[in-house]
Every structure is written in C-alpha cells, then in structure tokens.
Amino acid sequence: MCAERTATVYNDEVEGQAPDVQREMARCRTEIAAIEALLRGGHPDVQGLCLALSDWSAELRILRGGT
C-alpha cells in the first residue's frame, strides 16, 4: 500500500495530530505493509520479520496514544 493511500485510509485517525506525528504514523503503516508483503511473499526470515512487525506495530500504538 503506498503512503498516499495509507494517509487517506487513516485520515480520521490522524486528524488534529501534529504534522511530525502524522508523518511518523504514516511511516509505521508503510513499514508494516512492506513487512506483511514480505511475509505473504514467502520471505525466509519469518522470525526477523515478525519481530520487525511487532516493533513497528508497537511504535504505531505509542504514536496513537494507546498502550
């Protein structure tokens, strides 16, 4: 999923956020989408990709203000 589409999909989520937070949230979503694509594509480093997915997901949760 490209960054422009990702930003559109999550427009309600980032409304009212500072531009730098919006940019970081978009980066997290872009990284998550790329990792998911690699996993679906059969990339052999499943353990490493799952760790990266967990890290980016946690960062996105933090930026959203969740726990």
N, C-alpha and C positions, 0 to 999 in steps of 0.2 A: 504494500500500500504506500503510495507516495505521500510526501509530507503535506502537500496542499490538500489532498483528500482527507488525510488524518486530521488536519486542523479543522476542516469543515465538519467532519463527523463529531468532533468533540467540542464544537463551538460553545454550547451551553455550559460545558464543564469549566472552560477557561475564561468565560465572561467575567470581567471585573478583576482578573488577575493582572499582576504587573507583567509587562512585556517579556522580561527575562524569565519569569516563571512559566509563561506560556511557551516560550521557546524551548525551555528545558523539558517541559511536559511533552511537547511535540517530538523532541529528540528521543525521549524514552519510548514513546509509541513507535517511532521509526525503528529503533533498535530492536524492540520486542517483535515487530512484524518481520524484520530481517532474520532474527533467530528462529522464529516459528517457521519461516520459509525453508531455512536450512534443515531444520528437524524433519519437516514434511518431505524434503527432497532426499532424505536418507543419508545425511552427513554422518560420518562415522564417530565424531566426537560428541556423543549424546550427553555424557556426563558433564563435559565442559559447557555445552550449550544450555543445559538445564540450569547450571549454576549461573550463567550469564542471564538467563531468562528470569531467574529468581532475583538477582541483583537489580536488574532494570525495573522489574515489577515493584520491588520494594522502594526504589527511588521514586517511581511514579506515585505510589501510595503516600510517601512522605510529602511530595510536592502538592498533592491533593489535600493534605492536612489530615489524612487518616492515620491509623496505627497499623 
